[in-house]
Every structure is written in structure tokens, then in C-alpha cells.
């Protein structure tokens, strides 16, 4: 619908709440970050989807932290009301394909210990004797916390994980990944790497004439491209 579409035009890069030294920061016109987003958005102009709008990359405070890809499509309801998955791309049904335990995998790769199994959250859940959803909630919180007490409070507030289960998960992580300190405030950097990975995925899709929409740590794609 033309009433909910935005014109796809720059700027495609933005720093939110910039630190004083980055108040007037602008990317060079030939910067790879900018060039890749121009390529993605020029391709997107020829596609159709609900809440069509530019695909942008947003950073927080400076051009090096956060850096997730955003577009209004990803804000459509997908939990209580499964609206987003029932929309169309180019008139075709869509599916969402997500990264598995992405931040944990990025963190381990950063520490030169890439995870070789199929699902680290399930492995930790089995060691801790809890469900996978609790492990995911705790780990999403963990990379932004400084200690176990802060983690217990955050996981309880945002993911309804009991303090007891958070303690079990913390113990299981230490048992499984010895000598790695997860309390590192790595979360904002993980988002940056996630943005880099998603851009590579979108650019690869363009080469194969496959349009993808970013959804945090996932993509929406036409069903026949799954």
C-alpha cells in the first residue's frame, strides 16, 4: 500500500545518541559500510513487501558499537499475533530463517573456540537440567551483565527465568566453556558482528536474485527460497 510505504533513499547509516566526538560524524561516500547498504537498498526498491522502507544500519554512541540492520517490517507483531509471518514478499508467502545461538557462537569464535555442535543452547540446557528457552534468555542477558547477581535480576525481569535456574545455567556454562569469562559487556559488539554477517547474507542473496529482509538475527524470505 502506498499509504504505509516509505521512499527508499539515504541516509542508510545512523549513529544514535552519539558521543560528543561523533556529533557530526559522516561515513565517507566510498566506505564499504555505505556501499553495501546502497547496493542492498537499490535492489530492495524493485521488491514489494509490507511496510516497505529503507534497510538501515544503526549504531549506538559511535560507529563501532551495536550496528544492527533495521527496517519497519521487523516491528510487525510476531508473538501474540503472528502477523509478520503472514505477510507477503513480491506477492508470495514468506518464511523466517534465523541464526542458531548467534551471539554465543560469535562470542566463542571471537575467543578462538568456535562451537562445533548443532545447538549450544540445548547442550547447556541438558547440563543445567533446565529448558532451552531459559538458556537462551539467560545468555541474551549475560553478554550485557557484569556479574551473576546482575544477570539473575535481568533474566528474571525480561525472560522470567528464576534466579535458581540462572545460577544453574551460569554453572553449566563455566563447566562447558572453561576459562572463558562471559561477563564481558560483549553484547553491543556481538550486535555489530551480527550486522556484518546479515549484510553479507543479503548481498549474497542479491547475487542469486533472492531478496531477504533482516529481522534482528534472522531473515524473512519468500517460501520457495527457504
DRENTI-512985 format. One record per residue: residue in three letters; x, y, z of N, C-alpha, C in turn. Coordinates in steps of 0.02 Angstrom, whole numbers, padded with zeros to 5 digits, always signed. Each point is the difference from the previous one (the first is absolute). Layout:
! residues N
alaXYZXYZXYZ ...
This chain:
! residues 226
unk+00042-00060+00000-00042+00060+00000+00044+00062+00000 unk-00015+00050-00043+00040+00061-00001-00006+00040+00064 unk-00052-00014+00040-00011+00039+00060+00045-00020+00058 unk+00031-00058-00006+00045-00021+00054+00072-00010-00025 unk+00013+00014-00063+00067-00006-00027+00040+00064+00011 unk+00065-00009+00013+00046+00057+00003+00042+00002-00063 unk+00021+00059-00020+00045+00006-00057+00068-00028+00021 unk+00028-00042-00042+00066-00030+00015+00053+00048-00026 unk+00032+00034+00047+00053+00048-00017+00045+00008+00060 unk+00063+00024-00010+00045+00010+00057-00028+00054+00047 unk+00028+00004+00062+00058-00038+00026-00019-00070+00023 unk+00046-00047-00013-00011-00069+00020+00040-00019+00063 unk+00043+00045+00022+00041-00011+00060-00015+00054+00051 unk-00004-00019+00064-00016+00048+00051+00033-00018+00066 unk+00024+00051+00037+00025-00010+00068-00050+00031+00048 unk-00031-00042+00042-00048+00025+00050+00037+00021+00063 unk-00025+00053+00031+00030+00026+00063+00076+00005-00006 unk+00025+00036-00052+00072+00002-00011+00039+00032+00057 unk+00059-00029+00014+00047+00032+00045+00022+00065-00031 unk+00022+00047+00041+00014+00068-00024+00047+00001-00059 unk+00050-00044-00001+00049+00001-00054-00029-00026-00067 unk-00061-00030+00004-00031-00026-00061-00064+00038-00018 unk-00009+00059+00029-00061+00039-00013-00010+00013-00074 unk+00054+00015-00036-00005+00018-00071+00030-00054-00045 unk+00004-00061+00025+00033-00053-00037-00040-00018-00063 unk+00034-00009-00055-00030-00024-00062+00046-00052-00032 unk-00030-00052-00029+00039-00050-00034+00023+00026-00068 unk+00061-00018-00018+00026+00017-00066-00044-00032-00053 unk-00011+00035-00055-00046-00025-00052+00023-00067-00029 unk+00064-00016+00005+00025-00063-00027+00014-00051+00055 unk-00024+00014+00060+00010-00046+00056-00038-00065-00014 unk+00032-00058+00012-00033-00064-00015-00068-00008+00035 unk-00006+00026+00062-00064-00005+00035-00055+00033-00040 unk+00015+00059-00026-00049+00039-00038-00014-00032-00068 unk+00054-00021-00033-00008-00030-00067-00045-00062+00002 unk+00009-00042+00051-00039-00061+00005-00074+00016+00012 unk-00014+00051+00042-00069+00019+00013-00033+00032-00060 unk+00038+00037-00039-00027+00028-00063-00019-00057-00047 unk+00043-00051-00006-00014-00058-00042-00063-00035+00023 unk-00006-00011+00065-00058-00035+00028-00064+00040-00013 unk+00002+00065+00011-00061+00040-00007-00019+00012-00073 unk+00049+00004-00045-00017+00007-00071-00036-00063-00024 unk+00022-00058+00024-00034-00063-00017-00069-00002+00031 unk-00005+00024+00062-00064-00001+00036-00053+00043-00033 unk+00020+00053-00034-00048+00045-00033-00045-00038-00049 unk+00027-00053-00029-00038-00037-00051-00044-00054+00029 unk+00001-00008+00066-00038-00053+00033-00063+00030+00033 unk-00045-00044+00021-00059+00024+00038-00008-00041+00063 unk-00018+00035+00054-00013-00033+00064-00038+00048+00045 unk-00027-00025+00054-00039+00040+00047+00046+00049+00037 unk-00023+00062+00007+00039+00053+00032+00067+00010-00036 unk-00002+00000-00066+00060+00010-00040+00034+00065+00021 unk+00065-00003+00012+00038+00057+00025+00074-00015-00008 unk+00044+00050+00008+00072-00013-00005+00023-00052+00052 unk+00052-00036-00019+00035-00044+00047+00061+00039+00024 unk+00002+00015+00064+00053+00043+00027+00042-00038+00051 unk+00058+00027+00014+00043-00027+00053+00008+00054+00053 unk-00018-00016+00062+00004+00050+00053+00051-00021+00053 unk+00041+00048+00019+00051-00010+00051-00021+00040+00062 unk+00032-00014+00056-00016+00035+00062+00063+00033+00028 unk-00004+00064+00008+00053+00042+00030+00060+00012-00046 unk+00019-00050-00039+00057+00008-00046-00009-00049-00058 unk+00040+00006-00053-00010-00043-00059+00027-00071+00007 unk+00013-00022+00063+00032-00065+00010-00040-00047+00044 unk-00051+00026+00034-00040-00043+00044-00072-00004-00022 unk-00030-00056+00014-00067-00019-00023+00003-00012-00075 unk-00032+00039-00043+00007-00010-00072-00047-00052-00029 unk-00060-00007+00030-00049-00046-00027-00034+00029-00062 unk-00021-00045-00044-00040+00021-00058-00073+00007+00023 unk-00032+00055-00020-00069+00011+00020-00043+00021-00060 unk-00063-00017+00003-00050+00023-00048-00068-00011+00034 unk-00050+00043-00011-00064-00004+00036-00034-00068-00003 unk+00012-00039-00052-00031-00066-00007+00011-00043+00061 unk+00060+00005+00030+00016-00044+00056-00040+00016+00063 unk-00034+00058+00001-00039+00018+00058-00072-00024-00003 unk-00020-00033-00055-00067-00029-00003-00006-00054+00053 unk-00059-00007+00031-00009-00051+00053+00015-00070-00025 unk+00034-00039+00043+00017-00068-00021-00006-00050+00058 unk-00025+00023+00057-00007-00045+00057-00073-00012+00017 unk-00032+00047+00034-00070-00009+00018-00044-00005-00062 unk+00016+00041-00050-00036-00001-00064+00052-00009-00055 unk-00004-00056-00034+00053-00018-00048-00012+00035-00067 unk+00003+00067+00002-00015+00039-00060+00058-00001-00050 unk+00061+00010+00025+00057+00007-00045+00009-00060-00047 unk-00005-00060+00028+00011-00060-00040-00055-00012-00051 unk-00056+00035+00008-00055-00008-00047-00004+00056-00052 unk+00053+00040-00004+00004+00050-00053+00034-00032-00061 unk+00008+00040-00052+00027-00026-00063+00062+00039-00022 unk+00044-00033-00036+00054+00034-00036-00011-00014-00074 unk-00005+00053-00039-00013-00007-00072-00061-00043-00014 unk-00050+00006+00044-00062-00037-00009+00002-00072+00021 unk+00056-00023+00028+00008-00070+00019+00004-00009+00075 unk-00024-00058+00027+00007-00014+00071+00073+00000+00022 unk+00011+00016+00063+00069+00005+00025+00013-00049+00057 unk+00064-00012+00013+00022-00037+00059+00057+00041+00032 unk+00011-00012+00064+00055+00032+00035+00052-00052+00017 unk+00062+00016-00017+00056-00046+00012+00048+00036+00048 unk+00014-00030+00057+00041+00036+00049+00066-00034+00014 unk+00046+00041+00026+00064-00027+00024-00012-00038+00064 unk+00037-00053+00010-00006-00041+00060+00051+00022+00051 unk-00024+00025+00058+00045+00021+00055+00056+00046-00026 unk-00020+00050-00037+00049+00040-00037+00050+00036+00045 unk-00024+00034+00053+00046+00038+00042+00050-00046+00036 unk-00024-00058+00022+00046-00047+00032+00052-00025-00050 unk-00021-00015-00061+00047-00024-00050+00052+00055-00017 unk-00024+00062-00007+00045+00055-00015+00050+00009+00056 unk-00024-00002+00062+00043+00010+00058+00054-00055+00004 unk-00020-00062-00011+00048-00055+00002+00051+00004-00058 unk-00024+00020-00059+00045+00008-00057+00050+00056+00014 unk-00024+00054+00032+00043+00056+00018+00056-00023+00046 unk-00015-00050+00042+00050-00028+00046+00036-00061-00030 unk-00006-00007-00066+00035-00053-00036-00020-00070+00024 unk-00063-00006+00023-00027-00065+00019-00067-00010-00034 unk-00002-00001-00067-00065-00005-00035-00038-00062+00020 unk-00065+00007+00007-00043-00056+00021-00011-00047-00059 unk+00011-00064+00012-00004-00050-00054-00064-00040-00001 unk-00041+00006+00052-00061-00040+00003-00058+00031-00038 unk-00059-00029+00009-00059+00024-00037-00038+00054+00037 unk-00002-00004+00067-00038+00050+00039+00029+00007+00070 unk+00040+00052+00012+00031+00007+00066-00050+00012+00056 unk-00057+00032-00015-00050+00012+00052-00028-00066+00027 unk-00012-00048-00045-00026-00065+00022+00053-00036+00042 unk+00063+00005-00021+00053-00033+00038+00004+00028+00071 unk-00002+00066+00006+00003+00031+00067-00063-00017+00040 unk-00058-00002-00033-00062-00017+00034+00003-00070+00030 unk+00031-00047-00036+00005-00068+00025+00048-00004+00059 unk+00055+00037-00003+00047+00001+00057-00032+00031+00061 unk-00038+00055-00011-00029+00037+00057-00065-00031+00025 unk-00031-00043-00042-00065-00029+00020-00057+00050-00005 unk+00003+00045-00049-00053+00050-00011-00022-00003-00073 unk-00049+00042-00018-00023+00000-00069+00041+00047-00043 unk-00002-00011-00066+00039+00040-00048-00018+00074+00003 unk-00064+00016+00007-00022+00070+00001+00033+00038+00057 unk+00009-00033+00057+00033+00033+00057+00073+00014-00015 unk+00034-00048-00033+00070+00010-00018+00006+00059-00048 unk-00044+00003-00049+00002+00054-00049-00011+00067+00035 unk-00049+00004+00044-00014+00063+00036+00059+00022+00042 unk+00030-00048+00035+00058+00017+00042+00059+00023-00042 unk+00012-00035-00055+00059+00019-00039-00009+00066-00036 unk-00060+00014-00024-00014+00066-00030+00015+00055+00051 unk-00014-00013+00064+00013+00049+00053+00074+00001+00020 unk+00031-00058-00001+00067-00009+00029+00053+00047-00030 unk+00001+00007-00066+00053+00038-00031-00006+00075+00013 unk-00053+00020+00035-00006+00071+00018+00004+00011+00075 unk+00017-00052+00037+00003+00005+00074+00072-00003+00025 unk+00010+00026+00060+00067+00002+00029+00012-00056+00050 unk-00053-00028+00029+00009-00054+00049-00064-00041+00006 unk+00003-00054+00038-00055-00047+00006-00062+00031+00031 unk+00009+00045+00048-00058+00031+00032-00039+00044-00048 unk+00037+00038-00041-00033+00041-00050-00036-00045-00051 unk+00033-00055-00019-00030-00046-00048-00065-00030+00027 unk+00000-00020+00063-00060-00030+00029-00059+00049-00002 unk+00014+00063+00014-00052+00051+00001-00027+00013-00071 unk+00046+00005-00048-00020+00015-00069-00038-00058-00031 unk+00025-00061+00010-00033-00060-00029-00070-00010+00029 unk-00008+00015+00064-00065-00006+00033-00049+00052-00027 unk+00024+00062-00006-00043+00055-00023-00021-00007-00072 unk+00046-00016-00044-00014+00002-00072-00020-00068-00029 unk+00021-00055+00032-00013-00066-00029-00034-00049+00048 unk-00018+00025+00060-00035-00040+00050+00038-00063+00019 unk+00066+00003-00002+00042-00057+00022+00014+00009+00074 unk-00015-00051+00040+00010+00005+00072+00074+00009+00016 unk+00014+00031+00056+00070+00011+00020+00036-00067+00010 unk-00037-00050+00024+00030-00066+00009+00022-00031-00066 unk-00043+00005-00051+00017-00028-00066+00056+00039-00033 unk+00001+00066+00011+00055+00040-00027+00066-00022+00030 unk+00000-00015+00065+00061-00025+00032+00022-00067-00029 unk-00048-00044-00015+00017-00065-00030+00030+00009-00070 unk-00029+00047-00037+00025+00012-00068+00070+00030+00002 unk+00011+00046+00046+00066+00031+00008+00052-00054+00016 unk-00018-00045+00045+00045-00055+00019+00014-00046-00060 unk-00052-00014-00040+00007-00044-00058+00046+00032-00053 unk-00007+00065-00010+00044+00035-00047+00073-00004+00021 unk+00012+00009+00064+00069-00003+00026+00028-00071-00006 unk-00044-00049+00008+00022-00070-00006+00016-00018-00072 unk-00043+00025-00046+00008-00018-00071+00054+00041-00035 unk+00003+00065+00017+00048+00044-00033+00050+00028+00051 unk+00045-00042+00020+00048+00018+00052+00046+00057-00024 unk+00019+00042+00047+00048+00055-00011-00028+00056-00045 unk-00065+00001-00012-00031+00055-00037-00042+00041+00048 unk+00013+00065+00003-00039+00044+00042-00056+00032-00042 unk-00061-00022+00011-00056+00025-00039-00023+00069+00022 unk+00019+00020+00060-00021+00066+00026+00047+00053-00028 unk-00016+00021-00061+00049+00040-00037-00028+00062-00034 unk-00067+00010+00007-00032+00056-00036+00011-00005-00075 unk+00002-00062-00025+00013-00013-00071-00062+00009-00044 unk-00057+00007+00032-00063+00001-00038-00003+00050-00056 unk+00022+00062+00013-00004+00052-00053+00047-00016-00057 unk+00056-00033+00015+00047-00020-00054-00029-00059-00039 unk-00035-00045+00035-00032-00057-00034-00051+00025-00051 unk-00038+00053+00019-00049+00029-00046+00035+00027-00062 unk+00059+00029+00009+00038+00027-00057+00019-00056-00047 unk+00029-00054+00027+00019-00057-00042-00062-00031-00034 unk-00055-00002+00038-00062-00026-00027-00023+00041-00061 unk+00007+00066+00006-00017+00044-00056+00044-00013-00061 unk+00065-00011+00013+00047-00015-00054-00020-00065-00035 unk-00015-00051+00040-00019-00065-00028-00064+00006-00041 unk-00051+00035+00027-00063+00006-00035+00008+00037-00067 unk+00043+00050+00000+00012+00036-00063+00032-00047-00052 unk+00046-00042+00022+00031-00048-00046-00053-00048-00028 unk-00046-00020+00043-00054-00045-00021-00044+00034-00052 unk-00020+00062+00014-00043+00037-00047+00035+00011-00067 unk+00065+00016+00002+00038+00012-00062+00008-00065-00040 unk+00010-00055+00035+00004-00065-00035-00067-00015-00033 unk-00055+00016+00034-00066-00011-00028-00010+00040-00064 unk+00023+00062+00000-00007+00043-00059+00034-00032-00061 unk+00059-00028+00011+00036-00033-00055-00039-00058-00030 unk-00043-00030+00042-00040-00057-00023-00072+00020-00013 unk-00013+00066-00001-00067+00028-00011-00049-00027+00052 unk+00022+00000+00063-00042-00020+00056-00005+00059+00048 unk-00060+00027+00008-00009+00058+00044-00013-00024+00071 unk+00034+00032+00048-00008-00018+00071-00011+00064+00040 unk-00040-00006+00053-00011+00055+00046+00031-00018+00068 unk+00039+00045+00029+00030-00015+00066-00051+00005+00056 unk+00005-00047+00048-00042+00002+00060+00045-00014+00060 unk+00037+00049+00022+00046-00007+00058+00053-00053-00015 unk-00012-00063+00019+00049-00053-00012-00029-00053-00047 unk-00042+00023-00046-00032-00046-00047-00013+00037-00066 unk-00027-00038-00048-00022+00031-00062-00070-00026-00017 unk-00038+00043-00034-00063-00022-00031+00014-00008-00074 unk-00025-00054-00029+00014-00016-00070-00061-00034-00030 unk-00009+00006-00065-00055-00035-00032+00007-00075+00012 unk-00057-00032+00011-00001-00071+00020+00040-00044-00047 unk-00003+00014-00065+00036-00044-00048+00075+00013+00001 unk+00023+00049+00039+00072+00012+00007+00028-00025+00066 unk-00042-00034+00039+00021-00018+00068+00065-00037+00002 
